[in-house]
Amino acid sequence: MTGKINQSDLNKLRKDFSGKILLPEDPSYEDSRSIYNAMIEKRPGIIARCVEEEDVIRAVNFGRDLDLEISVRGGGHSVAGWGLTEGGLMIDLSLMNTVEVNPDNQTARVGGGATWNNLDHACNRYGLATTGGICTTTGVGGVTLGGGWGWLARKYGLGCDNLLTVKLVIADGKTIVASEKEHSELFWALHGGGGNFGIATEFTFQLHPLPSATTAFLVFSPDAGPRVINRFRDVLEEGPDELSGEMVYITGPPEDFVPSHLVNQLCLMMTIFYAGTEAEAEKVIKPLFETGHEGKMVAEMSYFDIQTMGDIRSGYRHHVSSEHLHALPGEAIEKFCSRAHDMIVPSDSELALSTWGGQIARRAGDWPIADLDANWHVYPFAMWTDPGSDKQVFDWIEGLNADLAPYTTGSPYLNLIADEGKERMIAGYGGEAKYRQLVKIKNEYDPDNIFRLNHNIKPL
Ligand SMILES: Cc1cc2nc3c(=O)[nH]c(=O)nc-3n(C[C@H](O)[C@H](O)[C@H](O)COP(=O)(O)OP(=O)(O)OC[C@H]3O[C@@H](n4cnc5c(N)ncnc54)[C@H](O)[C@@H]3O)c2cc1C
């Protein structure tokens, strides 16, 4: 691919480019091509580190005219490593990370390469928040365009439910703004359709007042799983929208609230989030404190502080999959718990069962995202270092999905899978009818499929 780029093409691109153009021989090239998943080792032929919308336009025109494979890097967390291209042009948005909060109308204007850390931190100052991923190192762009599940989703909907406008550079290099009023079909497609339609240089989000929130961690021995998760299900399914949670099998961390016999061993953690004060939370979550935990931590703090507790360092080998469940029968819980024992321990891997429902379910059918009316979501989230363990991890995840198949909808949350085949992708977009609509919109905005490193909607 790099063979197609000659010096005069490069000079032309560099001429007015405000950011940085990097080639493999540049000292900062290696750092700039690093992404979350260490399994992906692609080497772009050229990296365009954009600092303004004009840079994105120049990069898109350059890549398209030279027929280079284009990758778009926001927060760099996609499991498939779609931020990287082998030999092509990587358009890196990570320097476009400014956030401007307007406390009067409770909105935020967010650069296309911002992370949730940038956004949550800026909102924190005003006691405002919106739904974002539970790990703040992920990109606002990738997470939101694919849906955007997080602790506030039951209360305020997915991240994409809070979108007011998206400013995009599309395949022909033009800039457009999509909203409910302008390019409204495209705006619909941006609620789940990912990076298929262009490069978002700016998002506007609706924010919500949230002066503080409450988090709780309860620690259990792994064998307590079925009993505790049955109780967790009953409480969470009856709980208000403010209440959200996960049951997660992890390696016990060396924290004060984790008993020493579970540190570095497989343990079960109940993570509770409540969008309100500790006093309000306790009224609702009290029954969960009577489930025989061996360690406990409860705290009221800022939403930003809770969010950063979920941050995980990058540089691991990484694989993940996703399944939705409408109901959570005891047999499904048994299968979930027994597969926890196949996870690599000690490691930073997790086997998680999280709550959907609430406001997410009230938008069921609205977006090209499957199963918005599902109550539960299971995702094995593997992080390991030894390439010799790759097969063990892939077998674990495949085995878990097979065990749960009788109970799941079969449609994944696309943000949390790599390429699992066309059928799974279409299911993740909500089925054939939604996919046909996405193709129609793709035909209009990216007919030559220049934005194809994603869950790719192929134009006709
Ligand atoms: C540690 C970790 C925690 C996670 N937690 C959550 C979570 O809590 N909730 C959740 O919903 N998901 C979560 N995810 C999944 C996450 O939503 C996806 O991995 C998402 O793709 C990450 O976006 P990114 O911008 O960081 O990644 P990137 O790899 O940079 O981008 C991913 C895709 O989005 C496109 N893209 C990114 N930015 C833009 C933009 N501005 N314009 C157009 N296209 C763009 C890219 O083309 C690419 O195809 C998590 C993933 C990891 C690894």
The ligand as an ORCA input file, in Angstrom:
! r2SCAN-3c Opt
* xyz 0 1
  C     -11.469     -2.189     28.424
  C     -12.740     -2.037     27.616
  C     -13.885     -1.610     28.244
  C     -15.069     -1.452     27.521
  N     -16.193     -1.028     28.172
  C     -17.328     -0.816     27.470
  C     -18.501     -0.328     28.113
  O     -18.527     -0.103     29.315
  N     -19.611     -0.115     27.364
  C     -19.638     -0.349     26.027
  O     -20.671     -0.111     25.405
  N     -18.552     -0.844     25.389
  C     -17.402     -1.074     26.068
  N     -16.296     -1.556     25.426
  C     -16.379     -1.841     23.990
  C     -16.229     -0.564     23.206
  O     -17.499      0.037     23.044
  C     -15.676     -0.832     21.803
  O     -14.450     -1.492     21.935
  C     -15.503      0.457     21.017
  O     -15.288      0.126     19.669
  C     -14.328      1.265     21.517
  O     -14.261      2.502     20.856
  P     -12.852      3.234     20.715
  O     -13.100      4.555     20.091
  O     -12.140      3.174     22.012
  O     -12.101      2.236     19.739
  P     -11.402      2.383     18.298
  O     -10.724      1.077     18.106
  O     -10.615      3.610     18.204
  O     -12.635      2.492     17.327
  C     -13.530      1.430     17.170
  C     -14.379      1.631     15.958
  O     -15.146      2.816     16.061
  C     -14.884      3.679     14.964
  N     -14.721      5.032     15.498
  C     -14.138      5.434     16.639
  N     -14.238      6.766     16.776
  C     -14.892      7.217     15.678
  C     -15.292      8.499     15.220
  N     -15.047      9.602     15.921
  N     -15.944      8.569     14.041
  C     -16.213      7.469     13.315
  N     -15.851      6.234     13.693
  C     -15.196      6.115     14.863
  C     -13.592      3.167     14.326
  O     -13.639      3.284     12.980
  C     -13.581      1.705     14.699
  O     -14.241      0.949     13.713
  C     -15.108     -1.753     26.135
  C     -13.950     -2.224     25.505
  C     -12.768     -2.361     26.232
  C     -11.547     -2.888     25.543
*
